[in-house]
Amino acid sequence: SNSCCFLLLVVVPVPLQSVEVQVDVKDHVATVVSTLLYQNKEEKPIEAVFVFPMPSEAAVCHFSAKVGQTLIVAEVKEKKQAREEYDDALSSGQQAFLLEESDQSPDIFSMSVGSLPPGESASIRLEYVTELDVQADEALRFCLPAVLNPRYQPTGTETGSVTVTSVPSSLVPYDLTFLARVQSARPISKVESNCTMDPLEFLSQDQTAASVKLAAGHKFDRDVELLIYYKDTHEPSAVVEAGQASAKAGTLMRDPAVMLSLYPEFPKDIMSSVSSSGEFVFLLDRSGSMSGGQIASARDTLLLLLKSLPMGCFFNIYSFGSTFEQIFPESVEYKQKTMEEALKTVEMMQADLGGTEILAPLERIYSQSCIPNQPRQLFVFTDGEVGNTKEVINLVKSNSGSHRCFSFGIGEGASTALINGLAKEGGGHAQFITGSDRMQPKVIQSLRFAMQPSVVDISVRWDLPKGVSATVLSPPLTSIFQGQRSLLYAQLTGQVLTEGCVTVKYSLAGRPTENKLNFSLKPTEDTGLTVHRLAARSLIRSLEQEQGDHRGQIDDAKKKKIIDLSVQSGVSSSFTAFIAVNKTSGEAIQGPLLRRDVPVPSNMDIDCADVMLGAADCDNGALPSLPEGKAKRDPLLELVSLQKASGCWELEPALAKAVGKTTKDLEDKQPSAVMWATILALVWLHGLKADAKDEWELLVMKAVTWLQSQNASGLAECVEAANSLLGCSVQKNALGI
């Protein structure tokens, strides 16, 4: 059904004319204001419905409409009541505007603009605040989702889902303008984007403020992503924000609120002893929408991951579509034989398994008993086109005691609700990989996190002046990683004047550890109500997550608490909606309103295949042909693929080819047989592939450990011979041996 939906659209005029987005970034928080201009160019009154993507962690805090000279500001109300008011207004000839979060997934919203008379236009303003995530290279990532792919509904689920009207990106009929302003106490070093931007303009002498604009002619074939780099590294910080004088006493909006950004530092000696235990389970999406570059990139990534695993750990690889497959019946010990067998299977993997049914393989993984002293680490790679997001996240949550889950959203339009939810409930870390991003550095960063000892017994202690108390609004910290930010929100009561201190205590590899942050309780001047809204959002989300039973039914008392909080803070939730009615408009409209669906871009061609293929076409038993381009593999991956599970390399023709030499060259130079090949590989990596260090660092550490276990002499001689053969000048101590 999906493949033909856009043919109809081309004929019908689309009432949405343009979208203008302005982003204000302060340090690591963004305020986003979108203005949507609607115009009815038809002869009859219309209702315009627009279903669009939204970051799942955003706090939507303002919705208003301007019609002629009249401004109507929406209020947050309980969802059913808001829908009824909307319908009543339309039937009595008034204009109404409704904005609501989808029941299925918090990263899809729908906006209804009701009864635009012929020739009339309306300007809609939508505002939200969101936190920016820290990337592997310290950048902060902002993403404006523009692409919304159809979500695959598993067979046998009731479809209560929103209908998304999508078109290929080239047919999107409205324009986008986008301007971002960045402000921070630290100088800004650069801003990068996956879209073409006009050059960065500094707005202050000390480079602490800058603006950047999307170049004209944006094609809507991708989400708009900004990577913001500040000059200094991230430091723990606190922002205290005064409450709203007009709010009711004792409520979150009236009291001051604080946002703490914590960057835990682990003791160096614990970090240098990387653990060699663990059960690493990889789950790879092979649905139709992963085809092409995405599955190829995922195969390369699995190669790097498999080579970076420590000897003595356990592992297994599952892949899924409408059905799922696993390489070994249960996790096996990592050694040369099992590694080779897994790599053979990985090389044959294609995106040929139909739809996206992730629940069954997860249930199978969780049903296998854990291996004593081998903590389970689950890596999930998916383009996130899943219709049953809440069910999947609840399953991970109910198993969070027995594993950590690291998630990777691949490609444009991956569901933020799914990817962030998996990591958050699974105590792991989420990464998004779009466009030309190299998947490998991000995945290796997550593998490092997975190899960090698990942090247990986390507690947070607040030391505040007499008479001041803090009510924490964030869910409890369940995971802490070196180099990753943790955010905490709290409501402060009492006379807030001097300073406070917060201490995070935890146990790491059996050793009690703590990190302290002293902060001033004096409110900052210029944040408006941003911190309060993010805090309300954090509390709403954690209440929504504590759902009653596994079907996600929530008890009435909790539901009422969420609705009250949402209404009072003006931040949307899954049980509320924004409603605005233009009381001045109106005589009753004769006959039914014409409904007009505003299309969003999607990576359409592939997804239809996903929905229509189902599993039938994929089970014909034919082996996929080997991916083309096998011969032109990246030399780095070529070299990596030759490394043995123990960490060493052996002298073979393929090694000579990978480093661009002949076998004879290698034999002529050969000093000591055992180590020669390994040292040659290390010198080549350090000397010629230094820019990809974050991809090969873990497997090189393994090689160094192997070299040390050999206790052989003649290292210096080998390094010298390798340098002269490859034309490098790598020092022996730079190799870490």
Disulfide bonds with the S-S distance in Angstrom:
none
